[in-house]
Amino acid sequence: MRLVWRKGRNRSGVGQSILDVPADTLERIAMAVDTPVYVYDAEAIRSRYDELTVALSGFPHEILYSVKANSNLSILRLMRGLGAGADIVSGGELVRVLRAGFAPGKVVFSGVGKTRRELTAAVENHIGLVNVESHDELTLLNEVAQELRTVVKFGFRVNPDVATNTHPYTQTGERGMKFGVPMGEVLSQALWARDQEYLLLQSVGMHIGSQILDASRFRQGAEKLASLIEQLRDSGAEELHSADVGGGIGIQYTSEEGLDAAQYASVIEPLARSTGLKIMLEPGRYLVGNAGYLLTRCVHTKQSGGRSFVVVDAGMNDLLRPSLYGAVHDICVVAGGETDELKLRSVDVVGPICETGDFLGVDRKLPEVKRGTLLAVRSAGAYGFTMSSNYNSRPRPPEVMVEGNRWAIIRERETIEDLMRGEQLSPDVALDWRTGRENTVDE
Ligand SMILES: *Cc1c(COP(=O)(O)O)cnc(C)c1O
């Protein structure tokens, strides 16, 4: 796809200081493509990537961008251009990263429920690594590799039994959770794999959760990985190439402090030193989270039961995080409202969806908002569009990339026709449940 760049406003111009992208560029975008719309700042993504690369420069490492955070092809192309590999969790994401031009050798496949079809696609495309999460999956991968007579490089994603104090739905590294191979089983599975002609163990890794702000959790996990690797080596010369520390680096959404890249690097470094292995990491949110905005307009204001509501044209189908995780995103007025910060009022910013859980922000202090006021929900670059749905038959919003003082649509707004594609007004053929034969309905 060729990007059509349009003129925005130069960053050196007057903009609202709280926004990286000048307010009038956001306003122009909203006028041109309508709202709601996701906007990503390419420069902000680049600077995060550079920050991480500099912090990790003391030891060999490879950054694998976690595609599920934001899988737009233009974002993937940007990551590839920066030198990242890709961490994928489905066959669909495999198609995306290959389309975006990632070398298959720089693709790592994670996830707890890979199907035979997905594993086959991974092996056929000779991807860099399959991170296995159970013995059952390992035996399935072995079958696929035998069928295709192809040697498969794989790693174990272990469950290091490390607790994180994040939202329960974003914890993945504790005993009893569905993720990873229990530490105590890794050795026997590694020995089993060594006897298989087509399996090649290359890596041991973890992914303990998401939005982790406390570096000590990563330290604990890294220490456990280090001792496991030592144990594997003692038991018979495993030719490991890398240790994978997963993603999960926490960012700033409102007043919390994001995990500092240098601090993160300092707790990972001992693993690199003690094992001599290349460290692979799978950041998603860290690279794209703060770089994105969801622009939305106020459609009505109302007072009810002693509360003030700002009803906007984006809902939980567009940005699920507040409803699903109780996530708090900063919301600010971009244009068309009162800008006097002295006149703040407490409002609930809610969407149009028929669910009480449909809100973008509760009890927010905003200057007066009226019909048509343009708002920006900040830090919506990760798990925003990728978690969006068509609930209430709402077409998903377009996505826009800002590059310096230009911008381009990188995904068109969906249409109602897109939503009904493949549906039947009335089915022509039904399956007779007694005979299993197809009968036409009017027979
Ligand atoms: C989701 C996920 C990531 C990325 O997590 P972030 O919190 O976005 O950094 C990395 N690795 C795996 C296996 C994941 O499932």
The ligand as an ORCA input file, in Angstrom:
! r2SCAN-3c Opt
* xyz 0 1
  C       1.536     -9.989     24.978
  C       2.882    -10.601     24.964
  C       4.028     -9.804     24.930
  C       3.993     -8.293     24.980
  O       3.605     -7.787     26.208
  P       3.704     -6.207     26.492
  O       3.184     -6.061     27.859
  O       2.879     -5.523     25.480
  O       5.144     -5.838     26.383
  C       5.257    -10.437     24.861
  N       5.354    -11.783     24.824
  C       4.270    -12.583     24.859
  C       4.441    -14.048     24.817
  C       3.002    -12.023     24.927
  O       1.931    -12.827     24.979
*
